[in-house]
Amino acid sequence: MAELWYRLTQLPDLTLNKYASLEGNGVDGVIEKHIAFLRQLNRKGIVSGLSYHLFYLYVAPEDKSKDTPGHRLQIYLMIRGTADALDNVPALISASPLADFYKLESKLKHSSTGDNSCNLKNVLAGSGIDSPIFNTCALLTKTETLLPAGNGEGEDYYMLREWEMNEDGRLYNMCKMMEALNHTALYRVDLYPVEKSVSLRESLRKPMSILRKRQDDRSSNSKRDYDGKDVLDSYEDLIEKYDSSPHFIANVLVLANGKEDAVSILDAAGSESLLKGKYNISTFSSNFNPVCFLDGEFEGLENMRERMVVKKGRPGLIVCREDTAAINLNYLPTLFSLEEIAPFFRLPALYDGEIIQMAKETAPAAVCKKGSLFLGKDNNGYDVFFPLSLLPKHAFVSGVPGSGKMNTMHHITSSLWKDHGIPFLVLEPAKQEYRALANDPGMKDMYLLHHEEIESLAKNIPGVKRIRFFMTFGQSYLTHMKCLENVGMLSTKPINYEGKEIVPIQFLKALLPDPASLGPRTVGKTNIGCIFTGTKDGKKKTIYIYNVCDHQECYKEVGSQAISYTTGVPAMIGTALVITKQWQGKGVFNVEEFDPDPYMDMLNKFGLPWVVDENPATVE
């Protein structure tokens, strides 16, 4: 046998205008098109010997860090038959009534005698999923009934209870049950197109004749057999139903790890698909792979069915499994008309606002969570991420008053720093909400300052267009400095005090403790770095080089905090390079005028290792 695999890559958003012009649009229209699609499959299957298999595979990864909410459900359609019979299937799929709504990605077909191995294991591997093994199989069948005959002769009558289907069933409840359980599981429907109307009529001819005779026999003094009349009516209904409708032998089953999961999922499908009638769910324990029972068609389930159907050889049974060679109705509990199987064999059709674990075509484009900023959830419940690579570009946030612009910006800015360590600037933060960012844990105001090295760097680096120096300060530091400034203690102009001339800031220095004495209680880290943007090899590049230094680690080594450490070590290295004559010249020089390589090498050796990020996420 050969197989042809299709994967449903996304769900249609039936609210889009592009569907409005199509005949049979909307959820109700798409459901009706499934009926037409099944009718095509039935006819093609009978003529060409094809079978059809629908897979709803829910994958709950063991590694939660690799979980992809909204994308846990994988849906496949597999068609089996001879290689020749499958040749025209792609045309059938592309021209089907569902083709305008559902995009089915085709997988290669293979022959059992060929070199390719296009099976579910390989199809899943292409999606990065290991083919699971399940310990429980749950099978849904029609409910069979034995009615005692009313003639007092100890006979039993066999009948199937009729179903009234929910034409609007969409397997939505089943998908939500999978999501609620959040365990790897498989819902599968196997369709084998058959033509049983003639053989069914022939099998029931004799029992129906007996039942009619008993109903018409007025000479008997026995009590009228009303159950016999109900059984006769049910047989006539069976014949009429399968005379007028295409039909299938179908396996409706769930594979899961655990009886409760399997039954819950299958029961959710059954309860949504039926308005009236009973169904039977039987469970079996073994090791089941996702494609079990497919080889040998539906016959692989015969032994299972024998446990739940009427026992063979019961004396006086009017219609039984195989009580005579002429009457074989073992297939009846799994014989479905087109209308009966349709609610079980459907692709998802969702109303606006409904979501399952498979993305609609209008869902946000999938982005790598690592290196992305989480913005929130959209109206359909999908996670929305913003790639950090887009941050250097301009962004425009708009909305009517009260729509959440301020909260959005507050979330973006704080997340940049807290989640990704990316600093940001807020220019002219007039709103209190922006100024409050400085009070968030780990957040600091950053100030654009003048620093002396800017002047020499601008002079000694040819072609440089812009140099800026930023520094952060703790809020407590800034509060004290502002207070001291307001009372004049930061002034560098001499004042006369009690006949003596003093400089206020020098007096303040004499009062303050030696910075070295603060080392034991200084915690945290310094981050000193440079961001360079320019052109290299004809391409625009941005490079970030930086060093992170821990205050407490520095104190353990030299008895001072990192500010002193990051000041003293570079001075020592510069002195060493002058002594060893790696740096030399006549006159006064700034460090950027010398060869940087030996200097950078020594930073790594003497406690200030540096890191180069060749693709930093920056803000303008």
C-alpha positions as CSV (number, residue, x, y, z in Angstrom):
1,M,0.0,0.0,0.0
2,A,1.0,3.6,-0.6
3,E,0.3,6.6,1.5
4,L,-0.2,10.3,0.7
5,W,0.1,12.7,3.6
6,Y,-1.3,16.2,4.0
7,R,-0.8,18.6,6.9
8,L,-3.2,21.4,7.7
9,T,-0.8,24.3,8.3
10,Q,-3.2,26.9,9.6
11,L,-6.9,27.5,10.2
12,P,-8.9,29.9,8.1
13,D,-10.1,33.1,9.8
14,L,-13.6,33.0,8.4
15,T,-14.3,36.6,9.4
16,L,-11.9,37.9,6.6
17,N,-13.4,39.7,3.6
18,K,-11.7,37.3,1.2
19,Y,-14.2,34.6,2.3
20,A,-17.2,36.8,2.2
21,S,-17.5,36.5,-1.6
22,L,-17.3,32.7,-1.6
23,E,-20.4,30.6,-1.8
24,G,-21.1,28.9,1.5
25,N,-18.9,31.2,3.6
26,G,-18.9,31.4,7.3
27,V,-18.8,28.5,9.8
28,D,-22.2,27.0,8.7
29,G,-21.2,27.1,5.1
30,V,-17.8,25.5,5.7
31,I,-19.5,22.7,7.7
32,E,-21.9,22.0,4.8
33,K,-18.9,21.8,2.5
34,H,-17.5,19.0,4.6
35,I,-20.5,16.9,3.6
36,A,-19.8,17.5,-0.1
37,F,-16.1,16.7,0.5
38,L,-17.0,13.4,2.2
39,R,-19.3,12.5,-0.6
40,Q,-16.4,12.9,-3.0
41,L,-14.2,10.8,-0.8
42,N,-16.7,8.0,-0.6
43,R,-17.2,7.8,-4.4
44,K,-13.5,7.9,-5.1
45,G,-12.7,5.4,-2.4
46,I,-15.2,2.8,-3.7
47,V,-14.0,3.2,-7.3
48,S,-10.3,3.2,-6.5
49,G,-10.1,1.3,-3.3
50,L,-8.9,4.2,-1.1
51,S,-9.2,4.8,2.6
52,Y,-9.0,8.1,4.5
53,H,-7.5,8.8,7.9
54,L,-7.8,12.0,9.9
55,F,-5.3,12.7,12.7
56,Y,-5.7,15.3,15.5
57,L,-2.3,15.0,17.3
58,Y,-2.0,17.1,20.5
59,V,1.6,17.4,21.6
60,A,2.5,18.5,25.1
61,P,6.3,18.7,25.2
62,E,8.0,17.4,28.3
63,D,10.4,20.3,28.2
64,K,8.2,23.2,29.1
65,S,10.8,25.7,27.9
66,K,10.2,24.4,24.4
67,D,6.5,24.7,24.7
68,T,4.7,26.6,22.0
69,P,1.2,27.7,23.3
70,G,-1.2,28.0,20.4
71,H,0.7,25.5,18.3
72,R,0.3,22.2,20.2
73,L,-2.2,20.7,17.8
74,Q,-1.1,19.0,14.6
75,I,-3.7,17.9,12.0
76,Y,-3.0,15.5,9.2
77,L,-5.0,13.8,6.5
78,M,-3.6,10.6,5.2
79,I,-4.9,8.7,2.2
80,R,-4.0,5.0,1.6
81,G,-4.3,2.9,-1.6
82,T,-2.3,1.6,-4.4
83,A,0.3,3.9,-5.9
84,D,-1.7,4.1,-9.1
85,A,-4.9,4.9,-7.3
86,L,-3.2,7.9,-5.5
87,D,-2.1,9.6,-8.7
88,N,-5.3,11.6,-9.0
89,V,-5.7,12.4,-5.3
90,P,-3.8,15.7,-5.4
91,A,-6.2,17.0,-8.1
92,L,-9.1,15.8,-5.9
93,I,-7.8,17.7,-2.9
94,S,-7.0,20.9,-4.7
95,A,-10.4,20.9,-6.4
96,S,-12.4,19.9,-3.3
97,P,-15.1,22.1,-1.8
98,L,-12.7,22.8,1.2
99,A,-9.8,24.0,-0.9
100,D,-10.7,27.6,-0.8
101,F,-10.7,27.6,3.0
102,Y,-8.1,25.1,4.1
103,K,-4.4,25.0,3.0
104,L,-3.3,21.4,3.1
105,E,0.5,21.0,2.7
106,S,1.2,17.9,0.7
107,K,3.8,15.3,1.7
108,L,5.4,12.8,-0.6
109,K,3.7,9.5,-1.2
110,H,5.6,6.2,-1.0
111,S,5.1,2.6,-1.9
112,S,5.8,-0.2,0.4
113,T,8.2,-1.5,-2.1
114,G,9.9,1.8,-2.8
115,D,12.9,3.5,-1.2
116,N,11.0,6.3,0.4
117,S,9.6,6.1,3.9
118,C,6.8,8.6,4.0
119,N,5.1,7.4,7.2
120,L,3.8,9.3,10.2
121,K,7.1,9.0,12.1
122,N,8.9,10.8,9.3
123,V,6.1,13.3,8.8
124,L,6.3,14.2,12.4
125,A,10.0,14.3,12.4
126,G,9.8,17.0,9.7
127,S,7.8,19.0,12.3
128,G,10.3,18.4,15.0
129,I,8.0,15.9,16.9
130,D,8.9,12.4,18.1
131,S,6.3,9.7,17.1
132,P,4.7,8.9,20.5
133,I,3.6,5.5,21.9
134,F,0.4,5.3,23.9
135,N,-0.8,2.8,26.4
136,T,-4.6,3.1,26.0
137,C,-6.9,2.9,23.0
138,A,-10.5,4.1,23.3
139,L,-13.0,3.1,20.6
140,L,-16.4,4.6,19.9
141,T,-19.1,2.4,18.4
142,K,-22.9,2.4,18.1
143,T,-24.8,0.9,21.0
144,E,-26.3,-2.6,20.4
145,T,-29.3,-3.9,22.2
146,L,-30.9,-7.3,22.9
147,L,-34.7,-7.2,23.4
148,P,-36.5,-10.2,24.8
149,A,-39.1,-11.4,22.5
150,G,-42.7,-11.2,23.7
151,N,-43.8,-14.6,22.4
152,G,-42.6,-16.4,25.5
153,E,-40.3,-18.7,23.5
154,G,-37.0,-17.3,25.0
155,E,-35.9,-15.5,21.9
156,D,-33.9,-12.3,21.8
157,Y,-34.1,-9.6,19.2
158,Y,-31.0,-7.7,18.1
159,M,-31.1,-4.0,17.1
160,L,-29.0,-0.9,16.9
161,R,-30.2,2.3,18.5
162,E,-30.6,5.2,16.0
163,W,-28.7,8.4,16.2
164,E,-29.8,11.9,15.6
165,M,-26.7,13.9,14.7
166,N,-25.7,17.4,15.6
167,E,-25.1,18.9,12.1
168,D,-23.3,21.8,13.8
169,G,-20.7,19.6,15.5
170,R,-17.2,20.9,14.9
171,L,-15.0,18.9,17.3
172,Y,-14.4,22.1,19.1
173,N,-15.2,20.7,22.5
174,M,-12.8,17.8,21.8
175,C,-10.0,20.2,21.0
176,K,-10.7,22.2,24.2
177,M,-10.7,18.9,26.2
178,M,-7.2,18.1,24.8
179,E,-6.0,21.5,25.8
180,A,-7.5,21.2,29.3
181,L,-5.8,17.9,29.9
182,N,-2.6,19.1,28.2
183,H,-1.2,15.6,27.7
184,T,0.0,14.2,24.4
185,A,-2.9,12.4,22.8
186,L,-4.3,11.4,19.3
187,Y,-7.8,11.6,18.0
188,R,-8.2,9.5,14.8
189,V,-10.9,8.6,12.4
190,D,-10.4,5.9,9.7
191,L,-12.9,5.9,6.8
192,Y,-13.3,2.9,4.6
193,P,-15.8,3.6,1.9
194,V,-18.1,0.6,1.4
195,E,-21.4,-0.4,-0.3
196,K,-23.4,-2.5,2.1
197,S,-27.0,-1.7,1.2
198,V,-27.5,-4.8,-0.9
199,S,-25.8,-7.2,1.4
200,L,-27.6,-5.6,4.4
201,R,-31.0,-6.1,2.7
202,E,-30.2,-9.7,1.9
203,S,-28.9,-10.4,5.4
204,L,-32.1,-9.0,7.0
205,R,-34.6,-10.4,4.5
206,K,-35.3,-13.7,6.4
207,P,-35.4,-12.1,9.9
208,M,-37.7,-9.4,8.6
209,S,-40.0,-12.0,7.0
210,I,-40.3,-13.8,10.3
211,L,-41.0,-10.6,12.2
212,R,-43.7,-9.5,9.7
213,K,-45.3,-12.9,9.8
214,R,-45.5,-12.8,13.6
215,Q,-47.1,-9.3,13.4
216,D,-49.6,-10.4,10.9
217,D,-50.5,-13.7,12.6
218,R,-53.8,-13.2,14.4
219,S,-54.5,-16.8,15.0
220,S,-52.0,-17.1,17.8
221,N,-53.3,-16.7,21.3
222,S,-49.9,-15.3,22.4
223,K,-49.4,-11.7,23.5
224,R,-48.8,-9.3,20.7
225,D,-45.0,-8.8,20.3
226,Y,-44.5,-5.1,20.4
227,D,-40.7,-5.3,20.7
228,G,-40.7,-7.4,17.6
229,K,-42.5,-4.5,15.9
230,D,-39.9,-2.0,17.1
231,V,-37.1,-4.3,15.9
232,L,-38.8,-4.7,12.5
233,D,-39.1,-0.9,12.1
234,S,-35.4,-0.5,13.0
235,Y,-34.4,-2.9,10.3
236,E,-36.5,-1.1,7.7
237,D,-35.0,2.2,8.8
238,L,-31.5,0.7,8.5
239,I,-32.1,-0.5,4.9
240,E,-33.6,2.8,3.9
241,K,-30.8,4.8,5.5
242,Y,-28.0,2.9,3.7
243,D,-30.0,2.7,0.5
244,S,-30.1,6.5,0.3
245,S,-26.8,7.6,1.8
246,P,-23.1,6.9,1.0
247,H,-21.6,5.0,4.0
248,F,-18.3,4.0,5.5
249,I,-16.9,1.5,7.9
250,A,-15.2,3.8,10.4
251,N,-13.0,3.6,13.4
252,V,-13.4,6.6,15.7
253,L,-10.8,6.2,18.4
254,V,-8.5,8.1,20.7
255,L,-5.0,7.0,21.7
256,A,-3.6,8.4,25.0
257,N,-1.6,7.5,28.1
258,G,-4.3,6.8,30.6
259,K,-7.9,5.5,30.4
260,E,-9.4,8.7,31.8
261,D,-7.7,10.9,29.2
262,A,-8.7,8.7,26.3
263,V,-12.3,8.4,27.4
264,S,-12.6,12.1,28.2
265,I,-11.4,13.2,24.8
266,L,-13.5,10.6,22.9
267,D,-16.6,11.4,25.0
268,A,-16.1,15.1,24.2
269,A,-16.2,14.3,20.5
270,G,-19.2,12.0,20.8
271,S,-21.3,14.3,23.0
272,E,-20.8,17.2,20.6
273,S,-21.6,15.1,17.5
274,L,-24.9,13.6,18.8
275,L,-28.1,15.2,19.7
276,K,-29.9,12.0,20.4
277,G,-28.8,8.4,20.8
278,K,-26.3,6.3,22.7
279,Y,-22.7,5.4,21.9
280,N,-20.4,2.9,23.4
281,I,-16.8,3.6,24.4
282,S,-14.5,0.6,25.0
283,T,-10.9,0.9,26.2
284,F,-8.0,-1.5,25.6
285,S,-4.5,-1.5,27.1
286,S,-1.4,-2.3,25.1
287,N,1.4,-0.3,23.3
288,F,-0.2,1.6,20.5
289,N,1.6,3.8,17.9
290,P,-0.3,6.5,16.0
291,V,-0.9,4.3,13.0
292,C,-2.0,1.1,14.7
293,F,-4.7,-1.0,13.0
294,L,-4.1,0.6,9.6
295,D,-2.4,-2.4,8.1
296,G,-5.1,-4.8,7.2
297,E,-7.6,-2.1,7.2
298,F,-10.2,-2.2,10.0
299,E,-9.9,-5.8,10.5
300,G,-7.3,-5.1,13.2
301,L,-10.1,-4.1,15.5
302,E,-12.2,-7.3,15.1
303,N,-11.0,-8.9,18.2
304,M,-11.6,-5.8,20.2
305,R,-15.2,-5.5,18.9
306,E,-16.0,-9.0,19.9
307,R,-15.7,-7.9,23.5
308,M,-18.5,-5.4,23.2
309,V,-20.9,-6.8,20.6
310,V,-23.6,-9.4,21.1
311,K,-22.3,-12.8,21.9
312,K,-22.3,-15.3,19.1
313,G,-24.4,-18.5,19.2
314,R,-27.1,-17.3,21.6
315,P,-30.1,-19.6,21.2
316,G,-33.1,-18.2,19.5
317,L,-31.4,-14.9,18.5
318,I,-33.1,-13.5,15.4
319,V,-30.2,-11.5,14.2
320,C,-26.7,-12.1,15.6
321,R,-23.1,-11.8,14.8
322,E,-22.4,-15.0,12.9
323,D,-25.0,-17.4,14.2
324,T,-25.5,-18.5,10.6
325,A,-23.2,-18.3,7.6
326,A,-25.8,-16.3,5.8
327,I,-26.1,-13.5,8.4
328,N,-22.9,-11.6,9.1
329,L,-23.5,-8.2,10.6
330,N,-20.3,-7.8,12.6
331,Y,-19.7,-4.5,11.0
332,L,-22.9,-2.8,12.0
333,P,-21.6,-1.0,15.2
334,T,-19.0,0.7,13.0
335,L,-21.1,1.3,9.9
336,F,-21.8,5.0,9.5
337,S,-23.8,6.9,6.9
338,L,-22.3,10.1,5.5
339,E,-24.5,12.2,7.8
340,E,-23.5,10.1,10.9
341,I,-19.8,10.2,10.4
342,A,-19.5,13.9,9.2
343,P,-19.4,15.5,12.7
344,F,-16.5,13.1,13.6
345,F,-14.5,13.7,10.4
346,R,-14.1,17.5,10.2
347,L,-11.4,20.1,10.0
348,P,-11.8,22.9,12.6
349,A,-14.2,25.8,11.8
350,L,-14.1,28.5,14.4
351,Y,-16.3,31.5,15.1
352,D,-14.7,34.9,15.8
353,G,-13.1,34.9,19.2
354,E,-12.7,31.1,19.4
355,I,-9.2,29.7,19.6
356,I,-7.7,26.2,19.8
357,Q,-4.1,25.0,19.9
358,M,-3.6,25.7,16.3
359,A,-3.1,29.1,14.8
360,K,-5.5,30.9,12.5
361,E,-4.0,32.5,9.4
362,T,-4.4,35.9,11.1
363,A,-2.4,34.9,14.1
364,P,0.8,36.9,14.8
365,A,3.8,35.6,12.8
366,A,5.8,33.1,14.8
367,V,9.0,34.6,16.3
368,C,11.7,33.2,18.4
369,K,10.8,34.0,22.0
370,K,14.5,34.4,22.8
371,G,15.5,37.7,21.5
372,S,11.9,39.0,21.5
373,L,9.8,41.3,23.6
374,F,6.5,40.0,24.9
375,L,3.8,42.6,24.3
376,G,0.8,40.7,25.5
377,K,-2.1,38.8,24.0
378,D,-4.3,39.8,21.0
379,N,-8.1,39.6,20.9
380,N,-7.9,36.0,19.9
381,G,-5.7,35.0,22.9
382,Y,-2.4,34.6,20.9
383,D,0.9,35.7,22.4
384,V,2.3,38.7,20.6
385,F,6.1,39.2,20.5
386,F,8.2,42.0,19.1
387,P,11.6,41.0,17.7
388,L,14.4,42.9,19.4
389,S,16.2,43.2,16.0
390,L,13.6,45.7,15.0
391,L,14.3,48.0,17.9
392,P,16.8,50.2,16.0
393,K,14.0,51.2,13.7
394,H,11.4,53.8,14.6
395,A,8.1,52.7,16.2
396,F,4.9,54.6,16.4
397,V,2.4,53.9,19.2
398,S,-1.0,55.5,18.7
399,G,-4.5,55.3,20.2
400,V,-7.4,57.2,21.5
401,P,-7.2,58.6,25.1
402,G,-7.5,55.7,27.6
403,S,-6.5,53.0,25.1
404,G,-3.4,52.1,27.0
405,K,-0.6,53.9,25.2
406,M,1.2,54.8,28.4
407,N,0.9,51.3,29.9
408,T,2.2,49.8,26.7
409,M,5.3,52.1,26.6
410,H,5.9,51.5,30.3
411,H,5.7,47.7,29.7
412,I,8.1,48.0,26.7
413,T,10.7,50.1,28.5
414,S,10.7,48.2,31.7
415,S,10.8,44.8,29.9
416,L,13.7,45.9,27.8
417,W,15.8,46.4,30.9
418,K,14.5,43.7,33.2
419,D,14.2,40.8,30.8
420,H,16.9,41.6,28.2
421,G,19.3,44.0,30.0
422,I,18.9,46.7,27.2
423,P,19.1,50.3,28.5
424,F,16.7,52.9,27.2
425,L,16.3,56.7,27.2
426,V,13.2,58.6,27.9
427,L,13.6,62.2,26.6
428,E,11.6,64.9,28.4
429,P,9.7,62.6,30.7
430,A,7.0,65.0,31.7
431,K,4.5,62.3,32.6
432,Q,4.8,60.9,36.1
433,E,4.5,57.3,34.8
434,Y,7.8,57.6,32.9
435,R,9.6,59.2,35.9
436,A,8.2,56.4,38.1
437,L,10.3,53.9,36.0
438,A,13.3,54.9,38.0
439,N,11.7,53.5,41.2
440,D,11.3,50.0,39.6
441,P,13.7,47.4,41.0
442,G,16.9,47.4,38.9
443,M,15.9,50.5,36.9
444,K,18.2,53.6,36.8
445,D,18.0,57.0,35.2
446,M,20.7,57.5,32.6
447,Y,22.2,60.9,32.0
448,L,23.9,62.4,29.0
449,L,27.1,64.0,30.3
450,H,30.2,65.8,29.2
451,H,33.4,63.8,29.9
452,E,37.0,64.9,29.1
453,E,37.9,61.9,27.0
454,I,35.2,62.9,24.5
455,E,37.3,65.9,23.4
456,S,40.4,63.8,22.6
457,L,38.5,60.9,21.0
458,A,36.8,63.4,18.6
459,K,40.2,64.7,17.7
460,N,42.1,61.5,17.3
461,I,39.5,59.2,15.6
462,P,39.3,60.3,12.0
463,G,35.8,60.6,10.5
464,V,33.9,60.1,13.8
465,K,30.5,61.8,13.5
466,R,29.1,61.6,17.0
467,I,30.4,60.7,20.4
468,R,28.2,60.7,23.5
469,F,28.9,59.8,27.1
470,F,26.2,58.3,29.4
471,M,26.3,57.5,33.1
472,T,23.8,56.1,35.6
473,F,23.4,57.2,39.2
474,G,21.5,55.8,42.0
475,Q,18.5,57.8,43.2
476,S,19.8,58.2,46.7
477,Y,23.1,59.6,45.3
478,L,21.2,62.1,43.1
479,T,19.0,63.2,46.0
480,H,22.0,63.9,48.2
481,M,23.8,65.7,45.4
482,K,20.8,67.9,44.6
483,C,20.5,68.8,48.3
484,L,24.2,69.7,48.5
485,E,23.9,71.7,45.3
486,N,21.0,73.7,46.6
487,V,22.9,74.8,49.7
488,G,26.0,75.6,47.8
489,M,28.3,72.8,48.9
490,L,29.2,71.8,45.4
491,S,30.5,75.3,44.5
492,T,34.1,75.6,43.3
493,K,34.2,79.4,44.0
494,P,36.0,80.4,47.1
495,I,34.0,82.0,49.9
496,N,35.1,83.9,53.1
497,Y,34.3,82.2,56.3
498,E,35.3,83.8,59.6
499,G,38.2,85.6,57.9
500,K,39.3,82.5,56.0
501,E,38.9,81.7,52.4
502,I,37.6,78.2,51.7
503,V,36.3,76.3,48.6
504,P,32.9,74.6,49.5
505,I,33.5,71.5,47.5
506,Q,37.0,71.0,49.1
507,F,35.4,71.4,52.5
508,L,32.8,68.9,51.6
509,K,35.5,66.4,50.5
510,A,37.2,66.7,53.9
511,L,33.9,65.9,55.6
512,L,33.0,62.8,53.5
513,P,34.5,59.4,54.2
514,D,37.4,58.0,52.2
515,P,35.8,56.2,49.2
516,A,37.9,53.2,49.9
517,S,36.2,52.8,53.3
518,L,32.9,52.2,51.5
519,G,34.1,49.0,49.9
520,P,32.8,46.5,52.5
521,R,29.2,47.6,52.0
522,T,29.2,48.4,48.3
523,V,27.3,45.8,46.4
524,G,26.3,45.4,42.8
525,K,28.2,45.6,39.5
526,T,29.6,48.1,37.1
527,N,29.1,48.0,33.4
528,I,31.6,50.0,31.3
529,G,31.4,49.7,27.6
530,C,31.4,51.3,24.2
531,I,29.0,51.0,21.3
532,F,30.5,51.5,17.9
533,T,28.4,52.0,14.7
534,G,30.0,52.3,11.3
535,T,30.8,50.6,8.1
536,K,33.1,47.6,7.8
537,D,33.8,45.7,4.5
538,G,31.1,47.8,2.9
539,K,28.4,46.8,5.4
540,K,26.9,48.8,8.2
541,K,27.7,47.2,11.6
542,T,27.2,47.9,15.2
543,I,29.5,46.4,17.8
544,Y,29.2,46.5,21.6
545,I,32.4,45.9,23.7
546,Y,32.0,45.9,27.5
547,N,33.2,44.7,30.9
548,V,31.2,43.8,33.9
549,C,32.9,44.1,37.3
550,D,31.5,43.0,40.7
551,H,32.0,45.3,43.7
552,Q,32.4,42.5,46.2
553,E,34.7,40.5,44.1
554,C,37.0,43.5,43.7
555,Y,36.9,44.1,47.5
556,K,37.9,40.6,48.2
557,E,40.9,40.9,45.9
558,V,42.3,44.4,46.6
559,G,40.2,45.9,49.4
560,S,38.3,48.4,47.3
561,Q,35.2,48.5,45.2
562,A,34.9,48.2,41.5
563,I,35.0,51.9,40.8
564,S,38.5,52.0,42.1
565,Y,39.4,48.7,40.5
566,T,38.3,49.8,37.0
567,T,40.2,53.0,37.4
568,G,43.4,51.6,38.8
569,V,43.9,48.5,36.6
570,P,43.9,50.5,33.3
571,A,46.4,53.0,34.8
572,M,48.6,50.1,35.8
573,I,48.5,48.5,32.4
574,G,49.3,51.8,30.7
575,T,52.3,52.3,32.9
576,A,53.5,48.8,32.2
577,L,53.2,49.4,28.4
578,V,55.3,52.6,28.7
579,I,57.9,50.8,30.9
580,T,58.2,48.0,28.4
581,K,58.3,50.5,25.5
582,Q,55.3,49.0,23.8
583,W,53.9,52.5,24.1
584,Q,56.4,55.3,23.5
585,G,56.8,58.7,21.9
586,K,57.8,62.2,22.6
587,G,55.3,64.5,24.1
588,V,51.9,64.0,25.7
589,F,49.6,61.3,24.3
590,N,46.2,60.0,24.9
591,V,45.7,56.2,25.1
592,E,43.7,56.1,21.8
593,E,46.8,57.2,20.0
594,F,48.7,54.0,20.8
595,D,48.4,50.4,19.6
596,P,45.3,49.1,21.4
597,D,46.0,45.3,21.1
598,P,48.5,44.9,23.9
599,Y,46.4,47.0,26.1
600,M,43.2,45.0,25.5
601,D,45.2,41.7,26.0
602,M,46.3,42.8,29.4
603,L,42.8,43.8,30.5
604,N,41.9,40.1,30.0
605,K,44.9,39.1,32.1
606,F,44.5,41.5,35.0
607,G,40.9,41.2,36.1
608,L,38.9,43.2,33.5
609,P,37.9,40.7,30.8
610,W,35.8,42.2,28.0
611,V,33.1,40.8,25.8
612,V,32.3,41.7,22.2
613,D,28.7,41.6,21.0
614,E,28.6,41.8,17.2
615,N,24.8,42.0,17.0
616,P,23.6,44.1,20.0
617,A,20.0,45.2,20.4
618,T,20.1,49.0,20.7
619,V,17.7,51.8,21.1
620,E,18.0,55.2,19.5
